[in-house]
Amino acid sequence: MNVEEKVDSFHRDGFVKLANIIKTQELETIQADTQKIVDSPFHDVDDEIDYFADLDTETSETIFHRVQYIFPKSSTSPNSLLCLLGHPEILRIVHALLGDYFLCEAEALVFKIPGNGRIVPVHADCDPADLRTSDAHLAFNVDVYLDDATTGNGCLLAAPGSHYKRETSQQIAMQGFNYLGLESVPMKAGDILIHNVRLVHGSHQNTSDQLRRTIYYEFQSIPWMIKEGVRPGYSINSNWVEDRIRLILYAIEERKKCSYGKDEHSFEYQVSDSFNVEPLTSNKPVNLRPKLGYNKYF
């Protein structure tokens, strides 16, 4: 993979595709792990707020479509979702985009169930017009595709270059699927898409008989989050930062225990001396659900 070319494409279009990053053994492990999550009950469970389900008013069907804070929900050992976070190819391109001091500040499993998979209205993952976030403050999602995404099962629609427009959320919503420049972005299972949080995107309903799952890890630079928050008005604190740093360190170490990761060259994650991060060898358990407490996402 030519990282420099991928970085240039990302900055130009607001998204970039990385083909065939997750290989067969790891992909099958994560598919089995996430299938259990998709099949699990989403009421009367621990951390019920992490489970997203909407009522379809036309069919009166409750459509389960998203799970936030996924690491405690894994049923594998080692934790397949955590080991994925430690994937060296993912962390290398994140580093190329953000520099040394970065965090995964949110994670989720999003899926479209067969037959009536939830439509995702056209949107950006933030309010691009909010000037409390500087142009240089980069935030993006790493989208790991666990199933093929096609025009038949509601693949992503994205508008290249729309991340530069900084339109309001209301302006984007009013245009909806008529937003100028939206194009289909089909993906294969094992592919990764990286998309800027200001990118305008959405997806149609899945009416096919296929399940479509994507894991999202959102990344930002620690210095920018200290300055401007994880989103405008959402300041961060040292305990959360230290928990999130330990989470990445733990993910890298856990990946070494996986049969598909033990022979890799691990990413060397840099930790700033500004933070008092307890080593993984200490008695302090790793927090698999570090949360700021502002809403369901952060």
C-alpha positions in Angstrom: 0.0 0.0 0.0 1.4 3.4 -1.0 0.5 5.4 2.1 1.4 8.7 0.6 -0.9 8.2 -2.3 -3.7 7.1 0.0 -3.2 10.2 2.2 -3.4 12.5 -0.8 -6.6 10.8 -2.0 -8.1 11.1 1.4 -7.4 14.8 1.6 -8.7 15.4 -1.9 -11.9 13.5 -1.7 -12.6 13.3 2.0 -12.5 9.5 1.9 -10.2 6.7 0.6 -10.5 3.0 0.1 -7.9 0.5 1.2 -8.6 -2.9 -0.5 -8.2 -6.3 1.1 -6.7 -5.2 4.4 -8.4 -7.7 6.7 -7.4 -11.2 5.6 -9.6 -14.3 5.7 -8.9 -15.8 9.1 -9.3 -12.5 10.9 -12.3 -11.6 8.9 -14.1 -14.9 9.6 -13.3 -14.5 13.4 -14.8 -11.0 13.5 -17.8 -12.0 11.4 -18.6 -14.8 13.9 -18.1 -12.5 16.9 -20.3 -9.7 15.5 -23.0 -12.1 14.3 -23.5 -12.9 18.0 -23.9 -9.2 18.7 -26.4 -8.7 15.9 -28.4 -11.7 17.1 -28.3 -10.7 20.7 -31.2 -9.0 22.6 -31.0 -5.3 22.8 -33.4 -4.7 25.7 -32.8 -5.4 29.4 -29.1 -5.8 28.9 -26.0 -4.3 30.5 -25.3 -0.8 29.1 -28.6 -0.8 27.2 -27.9 2.7 26.0 -25.2 1.3 23.7 -27.8 -0.5 21.6 -29.6 1.4 18.9 -33.0 0.3 17.5 -35.6 2.4 15.7 -39.3 1.8 15.1 -40.2 1.6 11.4 -43.6 3.4 11.3 -44.6 1.7 8.0 -44.1 -1.9 9.2 -44.2 -1.4 13.0 -41.0 -3.4 13.0 -38.2 -2.4 15.5 -35.0 -2.3 13.5 -31.8 -3.0 15.4 -28.9 -1.2 13.6 -26.1 -0.1 15.8 -24.0 -1.0 18.9 -21.7 1.6 20.5 -18.7 0.7 22.8 -18.2 -2.6 21.2 -15.1 -3.9 23.0 -17.0 -5.3 26.1 -19.5 -7.0 23.8 -16.9 -9.4 22.1 -17.2 -13.0 23.0 -13.8 -14.2 21.7 -10.5 -14.6 23.5 -8.4 -12.7 22.5 -11.0 -10.0 21.9 -11.4 -9.9 18.1 -12.7 -6.3 18.0 -9.9 -5.1 20.2 -7.3 -7.0 18.2 -8.7 -5.3 15.0 -8.0 -1.9 16.6 -4.4 -3.0 17.0 -4.0 -3.9 13.3 -0.7 -2.4 12.2 -1.9 -1.3 8.7 -4.8 0.6 10.3 -2.6 2.3 12.8 0.1 3.2 10.3 -2.2 5.1 8.1 -3.9 6.8 11.1 -0.4 7.9 12.1 0.3 9.2 8.6 -2.8 11.3 8.9 -2.6 12.5 12.5 1.1 12.2 13.7 2.4 10.6 16.9 -0.2 11.5 19.5 -3.7 10.2 18.5 -6.6 8.3 20.0 -9.4 6.1 18.9 -12.1 8.2 20.6 -15.2 6.2 19.6 -16.1 2.8 18.3 -19.2 1.1 16.9 -20.7 -1.7 15.0 -23.3 -0.5 12.4 -25.3 -2.9 10.4 -28.2 -3.3 8.0 -30.3 -6.3 8.7 -31.6 -8.4 5.7 -35.0 -7.4 4.3 -35.4 -4.1 6.1 -32.0 -2.7 6.9 -32.2 0.9 8.2 -31.8 3.8 5.8 -29.1 6.2 6.9 -30.1 9.8 5.9 -27.6 11.9 4.1 -25.5 13.7 6.7 -22.0 14.5 8.0 -20.7 13.0 11.3 -20.5 16.5 12.8 -21.8 20.0 12.0 -19.3 21.0 9.3 -20.3 24.7 9.6 -19.4 24.9 13.3 -16.3 27.1 13.2 -15.4 26.2 16.8 -13.6 23.3 15.1 -10.6 24.6 13.0 -10.0 23.5 9.4 -6.8 21.9 10.5 -8.5 19.8 13.3 -8.9 16.5 11.5 -11.3 13.7 12.7 -12.1 10.6 10.7 -13.6 7.2 10.8 -11.9 4.0 9.8 -14.7 1.8 8.4 -13.9 -1.9 8.4 -16.3 -3.8 6.1 -17.2 -7.3 7.3 -19.5 -8.0 4.4 -19.7 -6.9 0.7 -21.5 -3.6 0.3 -23.3 -3.2 -3.0 -26.0 -1.0 -4.5 -28.3 -3.9 -3.8 -27.8 -3.9 -0.1 -27.5 -0.2 0.6 -23.8 0.6 0.1 -22.4 4.0 1.0 -23.1 7.0 -1.0 -20.5 9.8 -0.6 -19.9 13.2 -2.2 -16.2 13.6 -3.0 -14.8 17.0 -1.8 -17.9 17.8 0.2 -15.8 17.9 3.4 -14.4 21.3 2.2 -17.8 23.0 1.9 -18.5 23.2 5.6 -22.3 23.4 5.1 -24.6 23.3 8.0 -26.2 20.0 9.1 -29.6 21.5 8.1 -28.4 22.4 4.6 -27.2 18.9 4.1 -30.3 17.3 5.4 -32.6 19.5 3.2 -30.8 18.2 0.1 -30.9 14.6 1.2 -30.2 12.0 -1.5 -30.4 14.8 -4.0 -27.2 16.2 -2.7 -25.0 17.1 -5.7 -22.1 14.7 -6.3 -23.3 11.7 -4.3 -21.8 8.5 -5.7 -22.0 4.9 -4.8 -18.9 3.4 -3.0 -19.2 -0.4 -3.3 -16.9 -2.3 -0.9 -15.7 -5.9 -0.5 -15.6 -7.8 2.9 -12.1 -7.1 4.3 -11.8 -3.6 2.7 -11.4 -0.5 4.7 -12.8 3.0 4.0 -11.4 6.0 5.8 -13.8 9.0 5.8 -13.6 12.6 7.1 -16.3 13.4 9.7 -17.2 16.4 7.5 -17.8 14.3 4.4 -21.4 14.3 3.2 -22.6 10.7 3.0 -25.6 8.3 3.6 -27.0 5.0 2.4 -30.3 3.5 1.2 -32.4 0.8 2.9 -31.2 -2.8 2.6 -34.1 -4.8 1.1 -31.8 -7.7 0.0 -31.5 -11.0 1.9 -27.9 -10.0 2.9 -26.6 -8.8 6.2 -24.2 -5.8 5.9 -21.9 -5.0 8.8 -19.3 -2.3 9.3 -17.1 -1.6 12.3 -16.2 2.1 12.9 -13.2 3.4 14.8 -13.0 7.2 15.0 -9.6 8.9 15.4 -8.4 12.3 16.3 -5.1 13.9 17.5 -4.8 14.4 21.3 -3.4 17.9 21.0 -6.4 19.1 18.9 -8.9 17.4 21.2 -7.3 19.2 24.2 -7.6 22.5 22.4 -11.1 22.1 20.8 -12.8 19.0 22.3 -13.8 15.8 20.7 -16.6 17.9 19.2 -17.4 21.6 19.9 -18.4 21.9 23.5 -17.3 18.4 24.4 -14.0 18.9 26.2 -11.9 15.9 27.2 -10.2 15.1 30.5 -6.9 13.4 31.5 -8.5 10.2 32.9 -10.4 9.6 29.6 -7.2 10.3 27.6 -5.2 7.9 29.7 -7.8 5.2 29.5 -8.0 5.6 25.7 -4.2 5.4 25.4 -4.1 2.3 27.5 -6.8 0.8 25.3 -4.7 1.2 22.1 -1.6 -0.2 23.9 -3.7 -3.2 25.1 -5.1 -3.7 21.6 -1.6 -3.9 20.2 -0.5 -6.4 22.9 -3.7 -8.5 22.5 -3.2 -8.7 18.8 0.1 -10.5 19.3 -1.9 -13.4 20.9 -4.0 -13.9 17.8 -2.8 -16.6 15.4 -3.3 -14.1 12.5 -1.3 -11.3 14.3 1.6 -13.0 16.1 4.0 -12.8 13.1 3.2 -9.2 12.2 5.5 -6.2 12.8 3.4 -4.4 15.5 2.8 -0.7 15.3 4.9 1.3 17.7 2.4 3.6 19.4 3.9 6.8 20.9 2.8 7.9 24.3 3.4 11.6 25.3 5.2 12.2 28.6 2.5 14.7 29.4 0.2 11.9 30.6 0.7 9.6 33.6 -0.3 6.4 31.8 -0.1 3.3 34.0 1.7 0.4 32.3 -0.4 -2.6 31.3 1.6 -4.7 33.8 0.1 -2.7 36.7 -2.9 -4.0 38.6 -5.1 -1.4 37.1 -7.6 -3.1 34.7 -8.0 -1.8 31.2 -11.2 0.1 30.7 -12.9 -1.3 27.6 -15.6 1.3 27.7 -14.0 4.7 28.3 -16.7 7.3 28.0 -16.9 11.1 28.4 -20.6 11.0 29.2 -21.9 13.7 26.9 -24.3 11.5 24.8 -24.6 7.9 23.4 -21.5 8.4 21.2 -19.0 10.1 23.5 
